[in-house]
Amino acid sequence: MALFAASRNTMNKTSHAVFKFLRHGRGACSSTSPSSESEFREKLRAFPGGSIDLVKRESGIAVLTVNNPARMNAFSGGMMLELEERITELEAWSEGKGLILQGAAGTFCSGSDLNAVRAISNPQDGMKMCLFMQNSLTRLLRLPLISVALVEGMALGGGAELTTACDFRLMTAGGVIQFVHKHMGLVPGWGGAARLVRIVGSQDALKLLAGAKKVDLDFGKQIGLVDDVLGPLAGEGTALQEAEQWLNQFTKGPAAVIRAAKRVVVSGRELPLVEALRTERDVFGTVWGGPANLEALARKSKHK
């Protein structure tokens, strides 16, 4: 057992550098200068409204709510900044295992608030907004938490992109995901197209983007964009409660093990094979000889 502990300490040092990739590596956008970024943040602050609410539960599952019902939970400039802050909180939450992302008042999210969009409609600010939101949603997907988008009502445009920044998507009756960018003379800019191709494949992604097709329960299950369908079932609680029960099948167990599983999946998804294998070894070293591993060895449950 001393060998286990020594190996674990050595690997912990190595893996610290590796985990920087999972937060700030490939896919994170930071090409703007500090002064330019600061000016852009001030422009976003000029358009307040709504909020991004975070509740962290003792179960290790957090609930992140996009809250701007007056505008179908569209992102104001202030909400874009709040999302970044909440993601930073979740990155520092060492006890966390799961995350449910939802919209307030029975609607998921309708993308960007048009008031803010009109104010930054010049190409320079548009690119800065693209980079800012790509970075935030990349960090959201890389969190060492197993994440679920709970789609009630409409997920439109940037809201559809937001669903792809989670590991899974659950939908309730009447839910719709629609990449409406075409109708706005745009394509996704928050990373939604790249993530969509990885989820449903290039052909179905092209249908959704070029056709602005509505994805309902049946079509979503068919193409693999929707992982499961929730209620309403009498006596089984709210959609959020059902989503937490669904997520619990993946978050049972020690936080260190659940988080390690997410980390190796992220590296396998994003890194070349040789680098992904190296990361897997390093993450393995953080749990080998750890409390959960030693307890399992003592139980000898594998051979029962």
Disulfide bonds with the S-S distance in Angstrom:
none
